Amino acid sequence: MSKNATGNEFDAYRNSYSEAVNNAISFSGLKVDFFTRAKAARLLGLLEDRLGPTEKLSVLDVGCGIGNYHELLRDKIGKLTGVDPSSECIDEAKLRNPGLIYRVSDGIELPFQDGEFDAVYAICVMHHVPPANWIKFSSELARVTRPGGVVLIFEHNPYNPLTRRAVSTCPFDEDAVLLAKKQVVEYLRGAGLRDVAGRYILTVPAIEGVLRRVDDAFGGVPLGAQYYVLGRRQ
């Protein structure tokens, strides 16, 4: 999802992705695995809320990298497919998650039929896509989603100073152009999705329980480290 759309710079992080992210967020006292689990829990909850039992769904992960999320999702989603521009990362994802479907793709031209998936998501990927391609990227996510299905984007909150600090020190975020939540809402609406809305997350680091409910209470305030935006295909 990089500026050259080849994924070559991500090839080098096949075996060191987590280390690079952990170094960038070390000031928080948390590890990348925590944020992965937090977003995986939200992803599953949102899919179940909008589409029903996730075990019956066909879901595409655009910009899946080494498949960090897939160990948490593969037994809870009926059919999980991942694409990424880095062939090295895709090879690593295959090793980590045998039996799942992986393809090399830049996300600008997805190698799938119209309406092939019940849901399509991209987690902290769009900021790597060149701004000139944001319209096309959003349209492709919508194209491969079936009518009535959903598109879900998680992104960094540019208004959170700690998020900006982490992005500025992460080596593979050198090309990052952070988007405000309202921008992602506009792009998904422009792609023809309806009922487009989102919430800020991780104002309070939480996965579930009381702290998760506290975090949810702050969802309308731009304080969270990240946010999500969800829209439904017409």
C-alpha positions as CSV (number, residue, x, y, z in Angstrom):
1,M,0.0,0.0,0.0
2,S,3.1,2.2,-0.3
3,K,3.7,5.1,-2.7
4,N,5.3,2.8,-5.2
5,A,2.5,0.3,-4.7
6,T,4.9,-2.7,-4.8
7,G,5.2,-3.4,-1.2
8,N,9.0,-3.7,-1.6
9,E,9.8,-1.6,1.5
10,F,7.6,-3.9,3.6
11,D,9.4,-7.0,2.4
12,A,12.2,-6.1,4.9
13,Y,9.7,-6.4,7.8
14,R,8.6,-10.0,7.1
15,N,10.4,-11.1,10.4
16,S,10.6,-7.8,12.2
17,Y,7.2,-6.1,11.9
18,S,6.3,-6.5,15.5
19,E,9.7,-5.4,16.7
20,A,9.5,-2.2,14.6
21,V,6.0,-1.3,15.9
22,N,6.9,-2.2,19.5
23,N,9.9,0.2,19.3
24,A,7.7,3.0,18.0
25,I,5.1,2.6,20.7
26,S,7.4,1.7,23.6
27,F,6.6,5.0,25.4
28,S,3.0,3.7,25.9
29,G,4.1,0.7,27.9
30,L,2.0,-1.5,25.6
31,K,2.9,-4.0,22.9
32,V,1.5,-4.3,19.4
33,D,-0.2,-7.6,20.4
34,F,-2.5,-5.6,22.7
35,F,-3.7,-3.3,20.0
36,T,-4.1,-6.2,17.6
37,R,-6.3,-8.0,20.1
38,A,-8.3,-4.9,20.8
39,K,-9.1,-4.2,17.2
40,A,-9.8,-7.9,16.4
41,A,-12.4,-7.9,19.2
42,R,-14.0,-4.7,17.8
43,L,-13.9,-6.1,14.3
44,L,-15.7,-9.3,15.2
45,G,-18.2,-7.4,17.3
46,L,-19.0,-4.9,14.5
47,L,-19.4,-7.7,11.9
48,E,-21.7,-9.8,14.1
49,D,-23.8,-6.7,14.9
50,R,-24.2,-5.7,11.3
51,L,-24.2,-9.1,9.5
52,G,-24.9,-11.8,12.0
53,P,-22.8,-14.8,13.0
54,T,-19.3,-14.3,11.8
55,E,-18.8,-18.1,11.3
56,K,-21.0,-17.7,8.2
57,L,-19.2,-14.8,6.6
58,S,-16.7,-14.5,3.8
59,V,-14.3,-11.6,4.8
60,L,-11.4,-9.9,3.0
61,D,-8.5,-8.3,4.8
62,V,-6.9,-5.7,2.5
63,G,-3.3,-4.9,3.5
64,C,-3.0,-7.9,5.7
65,G,0.8,-7.8,6.1
66,I,2.1,-10.9,7.8
67,G,-1.4,-11.8,9.0
68,N,-1.1,-10.6,12.6
69,Y,-4.8,-10.5,13.0
70,H,-5.6,-13.8,11.4
71,E,-4.7,-16.1,14.3
72,L,-7.3,-14.3,16.3
73,L,-9.9,-14.4,13.5
74,R,-9.5,-17.6,11.5
75,D,-11.6,-19.8,13.8
76,K,-14.3,-17.2,14.1
77,I,-14.8,-16.2,10.5
78,G,-16.2,-18.6,7.9
79,K,-13.8,-17.8,5.1
80,L,-10.9,-15.3,5.6
81,T,-8.8,-14.0,2.7
82,G,-5.9,-11.6,2.9
83,V,-4.1,-9.5,0.3
84,D,-1.0,-7.4,0.6
85,P,1.5,-5.7,-1.9
86,S,4.5,-7.4,-0.2
87,S,5.1,-10.9,-1.5
88,E,7.5,-11.5,1.5
89,C,4.8,-10.6,4.0
90,I,2.3,-12.8,2.2
91,D,4.7,-15.7,2.3
92,E,5.1,-15.2,6.1
93,A,1.3,-14.9,6.5
94,K,0.9,-18.3,4.7
95,L,3.4,-19.9,7.1
96,R,1.6,-18.4,10.1
97,N,-1.9,-19.3,9.0
98,P,-1.9,-22.4,6.9
99,G,-5.3,-23.0,5.2
100,L,-6.2,-19.4,4.7
101,I,-6.3,-17.7,1.2
102,Y,-3.6,-15.1,0.4
103,R,-2.9,-13.1,-2.7
104,V,-0.4,-10.4,-3.6
105,S,-2.3,-7.2,-4.5
106,D,-1.7,-3.4,-4.1
107,G,-5.3,-2.8,-3.1
108,I,-5.9,-0.4,-6.0
109,E,-6.9,-3.3,-8.3
110,L,-8.2,-6.2,-6.2
111,P,-8.1,-9.6,-7.9
112,F,-11.7,-10.5,-7.0
113,Q,-15.1,-10.4,-8.6
114,D,-17.8,-7.8,-7.8
115,G,-19.6,-8.6,-4.6
116,E,-17.4,-11.6,-3.7
117,F,-17.3,-10.9,0.0
118,D,-19.7,-10.3,2.9
119,A,-17.3,-7.8,4.4
120,V,-14.0,-6.1,3.5
121,Y,-11.8,-4.4,6.0
122,A,-8.5,-2.5,6.0
123,I,-6.7,-1.9,9.3
124,C,-4.2,1.0,9.4
125,V,-3.6,0.7,5.7
126,M,-5.2,3.7,4.0
127,H,-2.6,6.1,5.3
128,H,0.0,4.2,3.2
129,V,-2.1,4.6,0.0
130,P,-1.1,7.7,-2.0
131,P,-3.8,10.4,-1.6
132,A,-4.3,10.4,-5.3
133,N,-5.5,6.8,-5.1
134,W,-7.8,7.2,-2.0
135,I,-10.9,7.4,-4.2
136,K,-9.9,4.3,-6.2
137,F,-8.9,2.4,-3.1
138,S,-12.3,3.1,-1.4
139,S,-14.2,2.2,-4.6
140,E,-12.4,-1.2,-4.8
141,L,-13.2,-2.1,-1.2
142,A,-16.9,-1.3,-2.0
143,R,-16.8,-3.1,-5.4
144,V,-15.8,-6.5,-4.0
145,T,-18.4,-6.3,-1.2
146,R,-21.8,-7.8,-1.8
147,P,-24.9,-5.7,-1.6
148,G,-25.9,-5.5,2.0
149,G,-22.3,-6.3,3.1
150,V,-20.0,-3.9,4.9
151,V,-16.7,-2.1,4.5
152,L,-14.8,-1.3,7.6
153,I,-11.7,0.9,7.9
154,F,-9.5,1.4,11.0
155,E,-7.1,4.3,10.9
156,H,-4.8,6.4,13.1
157,N,-6.3,9.5,14.7
158,P,-4.2,12.4,13.5
159,Y,-5.6,14.6,16.3
160,N,-4.0,12.4,19.0
161,P,-0.4,13.6,19.7
162,L,0.7,10.2,21.0
163,T,-0.4,8.6,17.8
164,R,1.4,11.1,15.7
165,R,4.5,10.4,17.8
166,A,4.3,6.7,17.2
167,V,3.8,7.2,13.5
168,S,6.7,9.6,13.2
169,T,9.1,7.1,14.8
170,C,7.9,4.0,12.9
171,P,10.3,3.2,10.0
172,F,7.7,1.9,7.6
173,D,5.4,4.9,8.3
174,E,7.7,7.4,6.6
175,D,5.2,7.7,3.7
176,A,2.2,8.0,6.0
177,V,-0.5,10.6,5.2
178,L,-2.9,10.5,8.1
179,L,-6.6,11.0,7.4
180,A,-9.2,12.5,9.7
181,K,-12.3,10.3,10.4
182,K,-14.5,12.7,8.5
183,Q,-12.3,12.2,5.4
184,V,-12.7,8.4,5.5
185,V,-16.5,8.9,6.0
186,E,-16.5,11.1,2.8
187,Y,-14.5,8.6,0.8
188,L,-16.8,5.7,1.7
189,R,-19.9,7.7,0.9
190,G,-18.3,8.7,-2.4
191,A,-17.8,4.9,-3.1
192,G,-21.6,4.5,-2.9
193,L,-21.8,3.1,0.6
194,R,-24.7,4.0,2.9
195,D,-25.2,4.4,6.6
196,V,-21.5,5.4,6.9
197,A,-20.4,6.3,10.4
198,G,-17.5,5.8,12.8
199,R,-16.2,6.0,16.3
200,Y,-13.0,6.9,18.0
201,I,-11.3,4.0,19.9
202,L,-8.5,3.4,22.4
203,T,-9.0,6.6,24.3
204,V,-8.7,4.2,27.2
205,P,-6.6,1.1,26.3
206,A,-9.1,-1.7,26.6
207,I,-10.2,-4.9,25.0
208,E,-13.3,-5.8,26.9
209,G,-15.0,-5.4,30.3
210,V,-15.5,-2.2,32.3
211,L,-12.6,-0.3,30.6
212,R,-14.0,-1.2,27.2
213,R,-17.3,0.4,28.2
214,V,-15.5,3.5,29.4
215,D,-13.6,3.6,26.1
216,D,-16.9,3.3,24.2
217,A,-18.3,6.2,26.1
218,F,-15.6,8.4,24.6
219,G,-16.3,7.2,21.0
220,G,-17.7,10.5,19.8
221,V,-14.8,12.6,21.0
222,P,-11.6,12.8,18.9
223,L,-9.3,11.7,21.7
224,G,-8.8,8.0,20.8
225,A,-5.5,6.7,19.4
226,Q,-7.4,5.3,16.4
227,Y,-10.9,5.2,14.9
228,Y,-13.1,3.1,12.7
229,V,-15.5,3.9,9.9
230,L,-18.1,1.5,8.6
231,G,-20.4,1.6,5.6
232,R,-22.9,-0.7,4.0
233,R,-22.9,-1.6,0.3
234,Q,-26.2,-0.7,-1.4
